[in-house]
Amino acid sequence: MSDATLHATGRNPDDFAVQIADQIESFLVAVTEVAKGDEPGSAVPFLLLEVSQLLLAGGRLGAHEDIVPEERYEPDAGPDIDVDELRENLSRLLDPIDVYSEVFDPYEPRKAPVPARISDDLADVITDLRHGMSHYRAGRVTEALWWWQFSYFSNWGTTASATLRALHSVLAHIRLDQPLEELDGLDTDQTIGDETLEFEAGRVMTEEIAGPLGLGTAQQ
């Protein structure tokens, strides 16, 4: 299935597969355009919108019954498209808010936050989505839906959710006039101890939340 026939009028727009593919295709196109950097001032709100819409598709896939592929083994979808250039463009575009801290699994007790990058997350999500799109364009619709559903639970759903929280936080700080303080040393290229992360998280919570609420700092 070529790009020209991906949204052909003969395909039922009410069909679940068509709707999911349309939402995913829209995300892929939109993020690729944002990464070009033509409108840096609107990058964060636009990405917030696109990731939110993508997670709607993910929610529909997650709520759907298990999708069973027609073949026992996944057909070869060909090599995944390299996303390094897109990742690097997003990293430059989003600097200095690219790095953020994230708790990977909220149901695992006492897990310290880990550093992550919005640019890495978006590139990772796009790799998963493009893989499924390769199946969809080749006419393997069930295989595409299976892959999108499986990878939603195993990878891109969690990654996109974390990215959404980061983007939301950035915009919330801007709209509420609560400037972000730099997290000294918080970088995915470094190995950071739990104590350092806990200290930085506590400092930011105090400066960004306790201060505006008039709570002040605790007496020693």
Order of alpha helices (4+ residues) and beta strands (2+ residues): alpha-alpha-alpha-alpha-beta-beta-alpha-alpha-alpha-alpha
